[in-house]
Amino acid sequence: MTEIPKDHPRYESLLAREKVVAGVKMGITSVQGLIAQGRGESFDYLIGERSIESALHAERVAVAALLLANNPVISVNGNVAALSPEKVVSLADITGASIEVNLFHRTETRVHLIIEQLKASGASEVLGKNPDASLELSHARRLVESKGIYTADVVLVPLEDGDRCEKLVEMGKTVITIDLNPLSRTSRTATISIVDNLIRALENMARFAREMKHEKKEELVKLITTYDNKTVLFEAISEIQEHLKAHAAEMEY
């Protein structure tokens, strides 16, 4: 991985790029994952490369849902494994969630490499190697484990494909997504949409989980029942508009 000076003004963003490139070289991330990373980065510019208030709210609600779940699962693809394996493991440990590998461009080699990456980052068990259940989809994301995603009541699906998100919601699951594009089908379909950078979101959620795991159940339930995903997406789009207006104002003569 290319050495990036820590005083570079775009250190975090460049480091993320290098991690995804390294993931491709390791066989963890698909080549298509490079495109997904670039698309997300463009939206991160639009929100000012920060966790906006609506995202922080959604992250707290997402943590409440994970803590209250009977069978919470964090779904991991190649980009997630390359960018934040330690943070996935940390969040899973705090919330009691299982981790399951689920890939669009699936090969058994990639599944094995991602599982090894997660175990090297501290995971004791990772599902996904032996799928024994199927979602009603026409591609490889349909392959899931019955004790994992198939029977989960809450699923965190960062960097999601919209059709699987739709199917999981149709199955009655609470679906949490991390997607920097508030206009995507994923964001508009999910139960809880987090418009934030993956690394920031997982860091925030792990911090919130440590704080919230001691809260009364009634407080966690209240967070969820008063949550409105359309409002969160509206606020995210408004944040983008205000950010662009501020930059436009700076350029006026």
C-alpha positions as CSV (number, residue, x, y, z in Angstrom):
1,M,0.0,0.0,0.0
2,T,1.3,3.5,-1.0
3,E,2.6,5.5,2.0
4,I,0.4,8.6,2.4
5,P,1.8,11.4,4.6
6,K,-0.5,12.0,7.6
7,D,-0.4,15.8,7.0
8,H,-1.9,15.4,3.6
9,P,-5.2,17.4,3.6
10,R,-7.1,14.4,2.2
11,Y,-5.3,11.8,4.2
12,E,-8.4,9.8,5.3
13,S,-9.9,9.7,1.8
14,L,-6.7,8.7,0.1
15,L,-6.0,6.0,2.7
16,A,-9.5,4.5,2.0
17,R,-8.7,4.4,-1.7
18,E,-5.5,2.6,-1.0
19,K,-7.2,0.1,1.2
20,V,-9.7,-0.8,-1.5
21,V,-6.9,-1.1,-4.1
22,A,-5.1,-3.4,-1.7
23,G,-8.3,-5.4,-1.2
24,V,-8.4,-6.0,-5.0
25,K,-4.8,-7.1,-5.0
26,M,-5.5,-9.5,-2.1
27,G,-8.5,-10.9,-3.9
28,I,-10.9,-9.7,-1.2
29,T,-12.5,-6.8,-3.2
30,S,-13.9,-7.1,-6.7
31,V,-12.6,-4.7,-9.4
32,Q,-16.2,-3.3,-9.5
33,G,-15.7,-2.3,-5.9
34,L,-13.3,0.4,-7.0
35,I,-16.1,2.1,-8.9
36,A,-18.4,1.8,-5.8
37,Q,-15.7,3.5,-3.7
38,G,-15.3,6.4,-6.1
39,R,-19.1,6.9,-6.3
40,G,-19.4,7.0,-2.6
41,E,-16.4,9.4,-2.3
42,S,-18.1,11.9,-4.6
43,F,-21.2,12.0,-2.4
44,D,-18.9,12.4,0.7
45,Y,-17.6,15.6,-0.9
46,L,-21.2,16.8,-1.1
47,I,-21.9,16.5,2.6
48,G,-18.5,18.0,3.5
49,E,-16.7,14.7,4.5
50,R,-18.3,14.7,8.0
51,S,-21.0,12.9,9.9
52,I,-24.0,15.2,9.5
53,E,-26.6,15.5,12.2
54,S,-29.2,13.3,10.4
55,A,-26.6,10.6,10.0
56,L,-25.7,10.7,13.7
57,H,-29.4,10.4,14.6
58,A,-29.8,7.4,12.2
59,E,-26.7,5.8,13.6
60,R,-28.1,6.0,17.2
61,V,-31.4,4.5,16.0
62,A,-29.6,1.7,14.2
63,V,-27.6,0.9,17.3
64,A,-30.9,0.7,19.3
65,A,-32.3,-1.7,16.8
66,L,-29.2,-3.9,16.9
67,L,-29.2,-4.0,20.7
68,L,-32.9,-4.9,20.9
69,A,-32.7,-7.6,18.2
70,N,-33.1,-11.3,18.8
71,N,-30.8,-12.2,15.9
72,P,-28.9,-9.2,14.6
73,V,-26.5,-9.8,11.6
74,I,-23.9,-7.6,10.0
75,S,-23.5,-8.4,6.3
76,V,-20.0,-8.0,4.9
77,N,-18.9,-7.6,1.3
78,G,-15.4,-7.1,-0.2
79,N,-15.3,-3.3,0.2
80,V,-16.3,-3.5,3.8
81,A,-13.7,-6.2,4.5
82,A,-11.0,-4.1,2.9
83,L,-12.0,-0.8,4.5
84,S,-13.1,-1.6,8.1
85,P,-12.8,-5.2,9.2
86,E,-11.7,-4.3,12.8
87,K,-14.6,-1.9,13.1
88,V,-17.1,-4.5,11.9
89,V,-15.8,-6.9,14.5
90,S,-15.9,-4.3,17.2
91,L,-19.5,-3.4,16.5
92,A,-20.5,-7.0,16.3
93,D,-18.9,-7.8,19.7
94,I,-20.6,-4.9,21.5
95,T,-24.1,-5.5,20.0
96,G,-23.9,-9.3,20.0
97,A,-24.4,-9.4,16.2
98,S,-23.3,-12.2,14.0
99,I,-21.2,-11.5,10.9
100,E,-22.0,-13.0,7.5
101,V,-20.2,-12.7,4.2
102,N,-22.5,-12.0,1.3
103,L,-21.2,-11.1,-2.1
104,F,-22.7,-10.1,-5.5
105,H,-19.5,-11.2,-7.4
106,R,-19.2,-14.4,-5.3
107,T,-16.4,-16.9,-5.6
108,E,-15.5,-19.4,-2.9
109,T,-12.0,-18.0,-2.9
110,R,-13.2,-14.5,-2.1
111,V,-15.5,-15.8,0.6
112,H,-12.6,-17.7,2.2
113,L,-10.3,-14.7,2.0
114,I,-12.8,-12.3,3.5
115,I,-13.6,-14.7,6.4
116,E,-9.8,-15.0,7.1
117,Q,-9.5,-11.2,7.0
118,L,-12.3,-10.8,9.6
119,K,-10.9,-13.6,11.8
120,A,-7.5,-11.9,11.6
121,S,-9.3,-8.8,12.8
122,G,-10.7,-10.6,15.9
123,A,-13.9,-12.3,14.8
124,S,-14.4,-15.7,16.4
125,E,-17.0,-16.9,13.9
126,V,-18.0,-15.6,10.5
127,L,-20.9,-17.0,8.5
128,G,-21.3,-17.2,4.8
129,K,-19.1,-20.1,3.7
130,N,-21.8,-22.7,3.8
131,P,-25.1,-21.1,2.6
132,D,-28.0,-23.4,3.2
133,A,-30.9,-20.9,2.4
134,S,-31.8,-18.7,-0.4
135,L,-33.4,-15.3,-0.9
136,E,-35.7,-14.7,-3.9
137,L,-33.1,-13.1,-6.0
138,S,-31.5,-14.1,-9.3
139,H,-27.9,-13.5,-8.4
140,A,-25.3,-14.7,-5.9
141,R,-26.5,-12.4,-3.1
142,R,-29.4,-14.8,-2.7
143,L,-27.0,-17.3,-1.0
144,V,-27.3,-16.9,2.8
145,E,-27.1,-19.0,6.0
146,S,-30.3,-20.0,7.7
147,K,-29.0,-19.1,11.1
148,G,-27.7,-15.8,9.8
149,I,-29.3,-13.4,7.4
150,Y,-32.2,-15.7,6.5
151,T,-33.6,-15.7,10.0
152,A,-32.2,-12.3,11.2
153,D,-34.7,-9.8,12.5
154,V,-32.3,-6.9,12.1
155,V,-29.6,-6.8,9.3
156,L,-26.9,-4.1,8.9
157,V,-26.1,-4.1,5.2
158,P,-23.4,-1.5,4.5
159,L,-22.6,-0.6,0.9
160,E,-25.8,-2.4,-0.2
161,D,-27.3,-3.4,-3.5
162,G,-30.9,-2.1,-3.7
163,D,-32.6,-5.3,-4.8
164,R,-31.4,-7.3,-1.8
165,C,-32.4,-4.5,0.5
166,E,-35.9,-4.5,-1.0
167,K,-36.2,-8.3,-0.6
168,L,-35.0,-8.2,3.1
169,V,-37.5,-5.5,3.9
170,E,-40.3,-7.5,2.2
171,M,-39.3,-10.4,4.4
172,G,-40.2,-8.2,7.4
173,K,-36.7,-7.5,8.6
174,T,-35.4,-4.2,9.9
175,V,-32.7,-3.3,7.4
176,I,-30.0,-0.8,8.2
177,T,-27.9,0.6,5.4
178,I,-24.9,2.8,5.2
179,D,-25.0,4.6,1.9
180,L,-23.6,8.1,1.1
181,N,-26.2,8.5,-1.7
182,P,-29.5,9.6,-0.1
183,L,-31.2,9.2,-3.5
184,S,-30.3,5.6,-4.1
185,R,-32.9,2.8,-4.1
186,T,-31.1,1.3,-1.1
187,S,-31.5,4.5,0.9
188,R,-35.1,4.9,-0.1
189,T,-36.0,1.3,0.6
190,A,-34.2,0.6,3.9
191,T,-35.8,0.9,7.3
192,I,-32.9,3.0,8.7
193,S,-30.7,4.8,6.2
194,I,-27.3,6.2,7.4
195,V,-26.0,8.8,4.9
196,D,-22.4,8.7,6.0
197,N,-19.0,7.4,5.1
198,L,-18.6,3.7,6.1
199,I,-15.6,4.2,8.3
200,R,-17.0,7.1,10.2
201,A,-20.4,5.4,10.5
202,L,-19.0,2.2,12.1
203,E,-16.8,4.3,14.4
204,N,-19.8,6.3,15.5
205,M,-22.0,3.2,16.0
206,A,-19.4,1.4,18.1
207,R,-19.1,4.4,20.3
208,F,-22.9,4.8,20.6
209,A,-23.3,1.1,21.3
210,R,-20.9,1.3,24.3
211,E,-22.9,4.1,25.7
212,M,-26.4,2.8,24.9
213,K,-26.0,-0.8,25.9
214,H,-26.7,0.3,29.5
215,E,-29.8,2.3,28.7
216,K,-33.3,1.1,29.6
217,K,-35.1,-0.9,27.0
218,E,-37.9,1.7,27.0
219,E,-35.5,4.4,25.9
220,L,-34.2,2.3,23.0
221,V,-37.7,1.4,21.9
222,K,-38.7,5.1,21.9
223,L,-35.7,6.0,19.7
224,I,-36.9,3.4,17.1
225,T,-40.7,4.2,17.3
226,T,-40.2,7.9,16.8
227,Y,-37.8,7.5,13.9
228,D,-38.8,8.6,10.4
229,N,-36.5,7.5,7.6
230,K,-38.0,9.9,5.0
231,T,-37.3,12.8,7.3
232,V,-33.7,11.7,7.7
233,L,-33.2,11.4,3.9
234,F,-34.9,14.8,3.4
235,E,-32.5,16.3,6.0
236,A,-29.5,14.7,4.3
237,I,-30.5,16.2,0.9
238,S,-31.0,19.6,2.6
239,E,-27.5,19.3,4.2
240,I,-26.1,18.7,0.7
241,Q,-28.0,21.8,-0.7
242,E,-26.7,24.0,2.1
243,H,-23.2,22.8,1.7
244,L,-23.2,23.5,-2.0
245,K,-24.8,27.0,-1.4
246,A,-22.1,27.8,1.1
247,H,-19.4,27.0,-1.4
248,A,-21.2,28.9,-4.2
249,A,-21.4,31.9,-1.9
250,E,-17.6,31.8,-1.3
251,M,-17.0,32.0,-5.1
252,E,-19.3,35.0,-5.7
253,Y,-17.6,38.1,-6.8
